[in-house]
Amino acid sequence: MDIKGKVAVVTGGASGIGRATAEMLATAGAAIVIADLVEASGHDTVKAIEAAGGRAVFVKADVTDEADARRMLETAKEKFGSLDILYNNAGIAVGIPGYPQAEIKRWRRVLEIDLMAVILGCHLAAPLMDPTGGVIINTASMAGLYPYKEDPVYGAAKAGVVNFTYSLAPWAAKRNIRVNCVCPGVVDTPLVRKGIEAAKRAGQTAGVPATIMAPTAIANAVLSLIKDDAMFGRALEVRPSGPRLIETPMAPGTRR
């Protein structure tokens, strides 16, 4: 997809990976709807995009709420005339204390934001996208590809995103929508920094590697998935050494 002239909705777009991707999409010529719960940071992101000559609006939205999610997507069409790209990026972790000590409502919230909101976003976006084609990118994680003992609920949610992306590809292809996911390693975001500090205060290790990636590394990977018209139902792992496509597993007895 040629990003220039397209309209994108970025959830969790007020900071971290979401903000970096929104700014990069705007630089490439897309109009952006920033969806987030943090109003101050959301408006700051819009101002930064506009100061650089781009177009953006902020929508305060809880991505787990159907009405909010529908409103953020419809804002794209109302403000900019179309919905071409949805980046389901919003996410949280269980944090300290982890599972199973964490309150049930806390890890349920992780599942709702990290997995259920992705499923909801795809469901609501598809009818709004032009029949000529659309793109949906979901943020998963390396924690969804490999065991993640530091936060198993987060890992389970992200593994769900990966498999949902794989499984959704035929449904999406019938609608001329490409759905892929990006699986980052540890990224220097406010969420990660908060988790590291909380672990230190609790006298625990946060499982942080020697090299922490910048949000722009993930944003670059997201843009590569958006641009590549041949990419359907794939997971792109992003390590400090660079991106790597994961081989999509197949059920026994099926053919590619």
N, C-alpha and C positions, 0 to 999 in steps of 0.2 A: 504494500500500500504506500502510495505517495502521501506523506504526512501533511504536506503543504495544503492549506485550505480545509483540512478536516477538523472535526470537533471531538474533543476527548473529555471524558469524565474520569477523574483520578480520586479514588477514595483514600483517606489518610494522607491527603495531599498537602497538609499544612506543614509537614516536617519530614526529615529523614529521606527515605527512598522515594516517597510520594512527591515531596517537594522537588527533589532533584529531577525526577522524571517529568513532572509538570513543566518545570522551567526548560528542560531540554526539548520537550514536545512543542512548547511555545516558540522556542528559537527556530525549530524546524518548520514553523508556519501554521501550527494548529491553534485553534481557540480552545481554552481550557475551562472546565468547571471543576473547581477545587471543593471537594466534599470532606468535611471533617467536623469534629465536635469542638475543637479548640478555635474559637472565633478570632482571637487576636492574631495567632500565628497564621490562620487562614487568610485573613485580610492582608497581613504582611506579605504573604506569598503572591497574592494578586497584585499588590503594589509593585513588587519586584519584577513580575512579568510585564506589567504595563510600563514600568520605567525603562525596560529593555525593548519596548516597542511592540510587545505582544498583547493579546486579548485574553482576559480571564475574568471570571466571577467566582465568588465564594458562596457556598450553600452549607449552612449548618445542618448536618444530617447524622443520625444514628443509623449505620448501615444495616443493623439487625431489624430495624422497624420498616415494615413494608411501605407505609405511607411516606416516610422520609426517603427511602430508597427510590421510590417511584418519582418523588418530587425532584430529586437531584438529577435523575435521568431526563425527565421532561424539561428541566431547566435548560439543558443543552439545546433542545429543539426550539424552545421559546426564545432564548437569548441569541443563539447562533445559527439556527435553522436546520440542524441535523444532529444525529448521534452516530458517529463513525467508530469511535474507540472507547472501550471501557477498560480501565485498569483497576481491577479489584485488589487493592493493595492494603487496606486497613487491617491492622492486626495487633494483638497484644500477647503477652505471655502470662503464665500463672504467677511467676515471681517467687518471692520468699514469704512464708514457707511454701515449699512445693507440694505436689501431690505425694501422699494422700493427706498430709496435714492441713493443706489449704481448705478453706471453706468451700463447700459444694457449689455455692453460688459463684465463686470466683472461677473455678475451672469450667463451669457451665458457660460463663461469659466468654471464656477463651474459645470454646467450641462454637458459640453463637457468632462471634465476630470473625474468627479465623476460617471457619468452614461454612456455617449456615449462611452467612452474609454473601459469600462467594456464590453459593448455589442460588440464592435469591436474586443477586445482581444479574447473573446470566439469564435467569427466567424473565426478569422484567426488561432487560435491555433488548433481547432478541426481537420482539415485535416493533420496537422503535427504530431499529436500524434499517437503513435503506436496502431493498432487495438486491442492489448491485454489489453489496458486500460490506461487512463490518469486521472488526477485530476485538477480541476480548483477551486480555492477559490477566492471569491470576498470580498473585504472589504466594508461592509455597515456601519451601526452605530446604536446605540440605538436611534439616531435622526431619523432613518428611520422606527422605530417601534412605536414611541410615538411622540406627538406634540412637536415641537422644536421652540419656539417663538423667541429664540435668532438669528436664521438663517433659516428662512423657505425655502429658495431656497436650501440650503444644505440638509435640512430635506427631501425635495421633491426628490432630486437626490438620496439620500440614500434609501428612500422608494422605488424608482424605482429599485435600485439594489436588494433589498430584493425580490420584486415581480418578477423581471426578473429571479432571481435564482430559485424561486418556479416554474415559468412558463417554464423555460428552461429544467427542469429535464427530461421530456420524450424524448425530442430531443437529449439530451446528453446521456441518457441511451442507446439509439439505437446505439450510437457510442462507447459505453463502456467507457464513460467519466462520472465521478462523479463531479457535480457542487454543491457547497455549499457556504454559506456566513457567515462571522463573523461580529457581531454587537457590537463593543466595546462601553463602556462608555467613559468618559474623560480620555485621556492618556497623559502622560508626554512626549510630542514630541515637536520639534522645531515649528511646525505649531500651536500647542495649546499655547505654551509659547508666541509666537508672537501675537496671538489673545488676550491673557490676557493683555499684555502690551499695545496693541492698544486700548483696551477698557478702561484701566486705564487713558491713555492720553486723551481720549475723555470724561472722567468723567462718564463712564457707567460701569455697572456690566457685567461680562462675563459669568454668570451662571455656575460657576465652583463649583463642589461639594467639600465636606470636604476632601474626599479621591480621589486622582488622581492616576490612575494605571500606573505601569511601562510597557514599550513596551514589555518586556518579557512575561507579563501575556497574552497579545494578541497572541504573537508568539507561546506560548504553546497551546493556543486554536486552532490556525491554524494547527499546527502539529497534533493535535488530530483529526481534520477533514480529514487531508490527510491520516492518518493511518487507519481510520475506513472505511473498505470496504462496510459497510452496509449503509453508510450515503449518501443519494441522495436528492438534492433539499431542504436542511434544512438550517435554520438560527440559529446560535449559539450566544446568547447574552452573553456578558462578563461584569460582574459587579465586584466591589472590593470583594464582597462576593463569587465570583466564577462564572463559566459558567453555562448557562441554555439553553437547547434546546427550541425553540419557536414552539408551535404547528402550523403546516402548515394549513392555512385556506383552506376550500374546498367550491366550488361553490354549491349553493342549488341544491339538487337532484343528486349530484355525490357521489360516494363511494370511500373510500380509497382502 
